[in-house]
Amino acid sequence: MTSMDDLPIRDDLRGLSPYGAPQLDVPVKLNTNENPWPPPPMLVEDMSTSVLRAATRLNRYPDREATELRARLADYLGHGLDASRVWAANGSNEVLQHLLLAFGGPGRTALGFEPSYSMHRLIALSTGTAWVAAEQDIRHGLSSEAVERVRRTAPDLLFLCSPNNPTGVPLDTSLLAELVDAAPGMVVVDEAYAEFSSAPSALELLPGRPRLVVTRTMSKAFAFAGARVGYLAADPAVVDALHLVRLPYHLSALTQAAALAALRHTDDTLATVAKVRAERERLTVELRSRGHEVVDSDANFLLVGEFTDARAVWQGLVDHGVLVRDVGLAGWLRVTAGLPREGDAFLAALDEVVSGSEGGGARRH
């Protein structure tokens, strides 16, 4: 049977593994940071009508510029933004890909502080951009030392997360300003979990900083993961640059119609954010009362440890019907703040696994 190695694949892609969280058929799935609350009924009804209306015109191409969608996203973000400063695509990953296609590529370098969102590295490599990995503290995130690392590396793109994934630690705004000023190239702040955070947004720093980009997604707080809609805010010149690398008509008419419906029901949808935060805090208290380490999180997930064998704990949880994320950090697992009943199932399964009756070498330190 032919394998990839038998094909003339690019040398720099050989040996890489594709991104992908396990999709297992278990009762409780807490591994992909989805909003556990489905879209409200009024939104579903509005979306059904809007998509049906768009379906009657599918013989025509969609609005190539997604003008109305970008304008409504700008209204949602505020901060004096308009459509000229907003870009939208099929999920925030395509937004990141557009940025790397426009500002990265062969002979250029991207810098990221790990652990962080692994797609920053993977998309960089897929576009021929060299990836430089620096370290950040799991519990406390970046410090002023990061500024000096940026100056030394002088990357064409700097990737930052606030709150950071998989730790949930937010980025200090004053430190971010220093990082932007120290970076000679583009600075991309990934705010996929911003709605769950109490920290100031990097959007506040956009005026006068044309190399700063803030990316967002509708997958998390908007409970819209299945629709695949991501967006960014930046200087209009950045948006102009992204026009050079996007595929024609990259956002379908159905996607645009669905996203516009979601934005008409922002208040109802985002009401679930408070519920998710409450579950995050409940899980934090419960886990710490059991003696587990939990990183203070400003997102909709928790990084939990420290286990002597995190992989054994992960497998033990799966055996109990609970799926969390093994993010590859020795001793740590990431769990999404889901529905309360899902959190209860996770806690009960974890108690069983670490008790030693079934976890084997999975006891905590």
C-alpha positions as CSV (number, residue, x, y, z in Angstrom):
1,M,0.0,0.0,0.0
2,T,1.3,3.5,-0.9
3,S,2.2,5.8,2.0
4,M,2.9,9.5,2.2
5,D,6.6,8.7,2.2
6,D,6.2,7.2,-1.3
7,L,4.8,10.5,-2.6
8,P,6.8,13.6,-3.6
9,I,5.6,15.5,-0.5
10,R,7.6,18.5,0.6
11,D,10.6,17.6,2.7
12,D,9.8,20.0,5.4
13,L,6.4,18.2,5.9
14,R,7.8,14.8,6.3
15,G,7.5,13.4,9.8
16,L,4.9,15.9,10.9
17,S,1.6,14.8,12.5
18,P,-1.7,16.4,11.6
19,Y,-3.6,18.4,14.3
20,G,-6.5,16.5,15.8
21,A,-8.1,16.0,19.2
22,P,-9.4,12.4,19.6
23,Q,-13.1,12.0,18.6
24,L,-14.1,9.1,20.7
25,D,-17.7,7.8,21.2
26,V,-17.9,8.4,25.0
27,P,-20.7,9.9,27.1
28,V,-18.7,12.9,28.4
29,K,-16.5,14.9,26.0
30,L,-14.5,17.6,27.7
31,N,-11.5,17.7,25.4
32,T,-12.1,20.4,22.7
33,N,-13.2,23.5,24.8
34,E,-16.6,23.7,23.1
35,N,-19.4,25.7,24.7
36,P,-21.5,22.9,26.2
37,W,-24.7,25.0,25.9
38,P,-26.4,24.7,22.4
39,P,-27.5,27.8,20.5
40,P,-30.8,29.3,21.9
41,P,-34.0,28.3,20.1
42,M,-34.6,31.8,18.8
43,L,-31.2,31.8,17.1
44,V,-31.8,28.3,15.6
45,E,-35.1,29.5,14.2
46,D,-33.6,32.7,12.8
47,M,-30.6,30.8,11.3
48,S,-32.9,28.3,9.7
49,T,-34.9,31.0,8.0
50,S,-31.7,32.9,7.0
51,V,-29.9,29.9,5.6
52,L,-33.1,28.8,3.7
53,R,-33.3,32.2,2.1
54,A,-29.6,32.1,1.2
55,A,-30.2,28.6,-0.3
56,T,-32.5,30.0,-2.9
57,R,-29.6,32.0,-4.4
58,L,-26.9,29.3,-4.3
59,N,-26.6,29.6,-8.1
60,R,-24.8,32.9,-7.4
61,Y,-21.5,33.5,-5.7
62,P,-21.6,34.9,-2.2
63,D,-20.5,38.4,-1.3
64,R,-16.8,38.0,-1.9
65,E,-16.0,40.7,0.7
66,A,-18.4,39.5,3.4
67,T,-19.1,43.2,3.9
68,E,-22.2,42.9,6.1
69,L,-20.6,40.2,8.3
70,R,-17.4,42.2,8.8
71,A,-19.4,45.3,9.7
72,R,-21.5,43.4,12.2
73,L,-18.4,41.8,13.7
74,A,-16.9,45.3,14.0
75,D,-20.0,46.4,15.9
76,Y,-19.7,43.5,18.2
77,L,-16.0,44.2,19.0
78,G,-16.5,47.9,19.5
79,H,-13.3,49.9,20.1
80,G,-14.2,52.2,17.2
81,L,-13.7,49.4,14.6
82,D,-15.4,49.2,11.2
83,A,-15.5,46.7,8.4
84,S,-12.2,48.0,6.9
85,R,-10.5,46.8,10.1
86,V,-12.1,43.4,10.4
87,W,-11.4,40.2,8.4
88,A,-13.4,36.9,8.5
89,A,-12.7,33.4,7.4
90,N,-13.6,29.7,7.9
91,G,-12.6,29.5,11.6
92,S,-9.8,31.3,13.3
93,N,-7.3,28.7,11.9
94,E,-8.0,30.0,8.3
95,V,-7.5,33.5,9.6
96,L,-4.1,32.4,11.0
97,Q,-3.3,30.7,7.7
98,H,-4.0,33.9,5.8
99,L,-1.7,35.8,8.1
100,L,1.1,33.4,7.6
101,L,0.6,33.3,3.8
102,A,0.8,37.1,3.7
103,F,3.6,37.7,6.2
104,G,5.4,34.4,6.6
105,G,6.7,31.9,4.1
106,P,10.2,30.6,3.1
107,G,13.0,32.6,4.6
108,R,10.8,34.1,7.3
109,T,10.5,33.2,11.0
110,A,7.6,32.9,13.5
111,L,8.2,32.9,17.2
112,G,5.8,31.4,19.8
113,F,6.1,30.8,23.5
114,E,5.1,27.2,24.5
115,P,3.1,25.6,25.7
116,S,0.6,27.3,23.6
117,Y,-1.9,26.6,20.8
118,S,-0.2,24.0,18.6
119,M,-1.8,25.2,15.4
120,H,0.4,28.3,15.4
121,R,3.4,26.1,14.9
122,L,1.7,23.7,12.5
123,I,0.3,26.4,10.2
124,A,3.6,28.2,10.2
125,L,5.4,25.0,9.1
126,S,2.7,24.3,6.5
127,T,3.4,27.7,4.9
128,G,7.1,27.2,4.8
129,T,7.7,29.5,7.8
130,A,10.5,28.6,10.2
131,W,9.2,28.1,13.7
132,V,11.1,29.2,16.8
133,A,9.8,27.9,20.1
134,A,10.6,29.7,23.4
135,E,9.3,28.7,26.8
136,Q,6.8,30.2,29.1
137,D,5.9,29.3,32.7
138,I,2.9,27.0,32.9
139,R,1.4,28.6,35.9
140,H,2.3,32.3,35.4
141,G,2.7,32.7,31.6
142,L,5.1,35.3,30.2
143,S,7.4,37.6,32.1
144,S,9.6,40.6,31.1
145,E,12.2,38.1,29.9
146,A,10.0,37.4,26.9
147,V,10.7,41.0,25.6
148,E,14.4,40.3,25.4
149,R,13.8,37.0,23.6
150,V,11.7,38.8,21.0
151,R,14.5,41.4,20.5
152,R,17.1,38.6,20.1
153,T,15.0,36.5,17.7
154,A,13.5,39.4,15.7
155,P,10.7,37.3,14.2
156,D,8.7,38.2,11.2
157,L,5.6,37.0,13.1
158,L,5.2,36.7,16.9
159,F,2.3,34.6,18.2
160,L,0.8,35.1,21.6
161,C,-2.4,33.8,23.3
162,S,-4.6,35.6,25.8
163,P,-5.9,33.6,27.7
164,N,-3.2,31.1,26.8
165,N,-4.2,27.6,25.6
166,P,-3.7,25.1,27.2
167,T,-3.0,27.0,30.5
168,G,-5.7,29.6,30.6
169,V,-3.3,32.3,31.8
170,P,-4.1,35.8,30.5
171,L,-1.5,38.2,29.1
172,D,-0.7,41.4,30.9
173,T,-1.6,44.3,28.7
174,S,1.4,46.4,29.7
175,L,3.7,43.4,28.9
176,L,1.9,43.0,25.6
177,A,2.6,46.6,24.7
178,E,6.3,46.0,25.4
179,L,6.3,42.9,23.2
180,V,4.6,44.7,20.3
181,D,7.1,47.5,20.5
182,A,10.0,45.0,20.7
183,A,8.9,43.0,17.7
184,P,10.0,44.1,14.2
185,G,7.3,42.1,12.4
186,M,3.7,41.3,12.9
187,V,2.3,40.5,16.3
188,V,-0.7,38.1,16.4
189,V,-2.6,37.9,19.7
190,D,-5.0,34.9,19.7
191,E,-8.0,35.8,21.8
192,A,-10.1,32.7,21.1
193,Y,-11.2,32.6,24.7
194,A,-11.5,36.4,25.4
195,E,-15.2,36.3,26.3
196,F,-14.5,34.0,29.3
197,S,-11.7,36.3,30.5
198,S,-11.8,39.3,32.9
199,A,-8.5,40.6,31.6
200,P,-8.4,43.7,29.2
201,S,-8.4,42.8,25.5
202,A,-5.5,43.5,23.2
203,L,-8.1,45.4,21.1
204,E,-7.3,48.4,23.4
205,L,-3.8,48.5,22.0
206,L,-4.7,48.6,18.3
207,P,-4.7,52.4,17.7
208,G,-1.3,53.4,16.4
209,R,0.0,49.9,16.2
210,P,-0.4,48.8,12.5
211,R,1.6,45.5,13.1
212,L,-0.7,44.3,15.8
213,V,-3.5,41.8,15.0
214,V,-6.1,40.4,17.3
215,T,-7.8,37.1,16.3
216,R,-11.1,35.8,17.6
217,T,-13.5,32.9,17.0
218,M,-17.2,32.3,17.1
219,S,-16.6,28.6,18.1
220,K,-16.3,29.1,21.8
221,A,-18.4,31.7,23.6
222,F,-20.8,31.9,20.6
223,A,-21.5,28.1,20.8
224,F,-20.8,28.1,17.0
225,A,-18.0,25.6,16.6
226,G,-19.8,23.6,13.9
227,A,-20.3,26.7,11.7
228,R,-16.5,27.5,11.4
229,V,-16.3,31.3,11.7
230,G,-13.2,33.2,12.8
231,Y,-12.2,36.8,12.4
232,L,-9.6,39.4,13.3
233,A,-9.2,43.1,14.0
234,A,-6.3,45.0,12.7
235,D,-5.2,48.0,10.7
236,P,-6.9,48.4,7.3
237,A,-3.6,47.8,5.6
238,V,-3.4,44.3,7.2
239,V,-6.9,43.5,5.8
240,D,-5.7,44.7,2.4
241,A,-2.8,42.3,2.5
242,L,-5.0,39.4,3.4
243,H,-7.0,40.0,0.2
244,L,-3.9,38.9,-1.7
245,V,-3.8,35.4,-0.3
246,R,-7.4,34.5,0.3
247,L,-9.2,32.2,-2.1
248,P,-12.0,33.7,-4.1
249,Y,-15.4,33.6,-2.4
250,H,-13.8,31.9,0.6
251,L,-16.8,32.4,2.9
252,S,-19.9,30.7,1.6
253,A,-23.3,32.4,1.5
254,L,-24.6,29.8,4.0
255,T,-21.8,30.5,6.4
256,Q,-22.3,34.3,6.1
257,A,-26.1,33.9,6.7
258,A,-25.6,31.7,9.7
259,A,-23.0,34.0,11.3
260,L,-25.2,37.1,10.8
261,A,-28.1,35.3,12.5
262,A,-25.8,34.5,15.4
263,L,-24.7,38.1,15.7
264,R,-28.4,39.1,15.9
265,H,-28.7,37.0,19.1
266,T,-25.5,37.9,20.8
267,D,-27.0,38.7,24.2
268,D,-28.9,35.4,24.4
269,T,-25.9,33.3,23.2
270,L,-23.3,35.0,25.4
271,A,-25.5,34.6,28.5
272,T,-24.0,31.1,28.7
273,V,-20.6,32.6,29.3
274,A,-21.5,33.2,33.0
275,K,-22.6,29.6,33.4
276,V,-19.3,28.3,31.9
277,R,-17.3,30.6,34.2
278,A,-19.2,29.3,37.2
279,E,-18.5,25.7,36.2
280,R,-14.9,26.5,35.7
281,E,-14.7,28.0,39.2
282,R,-16.6,25.1,40.7
283,L,-14.3,22.6,39.2
284,T,-11.3,24.5,40.4
285,V,-12.5,24.4,44.0
286,E,-13.4,20.7,43.7
287,L,-10.1,19.7,42.2
288,R,-8.0,21.6,44.7
289,S,-10.0,20.2,47.6
290,R,-9.0,16.7,46.3
291,G,-5.3,17.8,46.3
292,H,-4.8,18.3,42.6
293,E,-2.8,21.2,41.1
294,V,-4.9,23.5,39.0
295,V,-3.6,26.5,37.0
296,D,-5.6,29.7,37.5
297,S,-7.6,29.9,34.3
298,D,-9.3,32.8,32.6
299,A,-10.6,30.6,29.8
300,N,-13.3,27.9,29.6
301,F,-10.9,25.1,30.6
302,L,-8.5,24.0,33.3
303,L,-5.0,22.5,33.3
304,V,-5.0,19.9,36.0
305,G,-2.0,18.0,37.5
306,E,0.4,16.9,38.5
307,F,0.1,13.3,37.7
308,T,3.0,10.8,37.7
309,D,1.5,9.3,34.5
310,A,-0.9,11.7,32.8
311,R,-1.4,9.3,29.9
312,A,-2.5,6.6,32.3
313,V,-5.0,9.0,33.9
314,W,-6.3,10.0,30.5
315,Q,-6.8,6.4,29.5
316,G,-8.5,5.6,32.9
317,L,-10.9,8.5,32.4
318,V,-11.7,7.3,28.9
319,D,-12.4,3.8,30.3
320,H,-14.9,5.6,32.6
321,G,-16.6,7.3,29.6
322,V,-14.9,10.7,30.1
323,L,-12.7,12.3,27.4
324,V,-10.3,15.1,28.4
325,R,-7.2,16.4,26.5
326,D,-3.7,15.1,26.8
327,V,-1.8,18.2,25.6
328,G,1.6,16.5,25.8
329,L,2.7,18.3,29.0
330,A,4.3,15.8,31.4
331,G,2.0,15.4,34.4
332,W,-0.8,17.6,33.1
333,L,-4.3,17.2,31.5
334,R,-6.7,19.8,30.2
335,V,-10.4,19.6,30.9
336,T,-13.1,21.8,29.4
337,A,-15.7,23.4,31.7
338,G,-18.8,21.6,30.4
339,L,-22.3,21.1,31.8
340,P,-22.4,20.6,35.6
341,R,-23.5,17.0,35.2
342,E,-20.5,16.4,32.9
343,G,-18.2,18.0,35.5
344,D,-19.7,15.7,38.2
345,A,-19.0,12.7,35.9
346,F,-15.4,13.9,35.4
347,L,-14.8,14.3,39.1
348,A,-16.2,10.9,40.0
349,A,-14.2,9.2,37.3
350,L,-11.0,11.0,38.3
351,D,-11.5,10.0,41.9
352,E,-11.7,6.4,40.8
353,V,-8.7,6.5,38.5
354,V,-6.3,8.2,41.0
355,S,-7.4,6.1,44.0
356,G,-5.1,3.4,42.8
357,S,-7.9,0.8,42.4
358,E,-7.8,1.1,38.6
359,G,-5.2,3.8,37.8
360,G,-2.1,1.7,38.3
361,G,0.8,4.1,38.0
362,A,-1.6,7.1,37.7
363,R,-1.4,8.4,41.2
364,R,-0.7,12.0,41.8
365,H,2.7,13.3,43.0
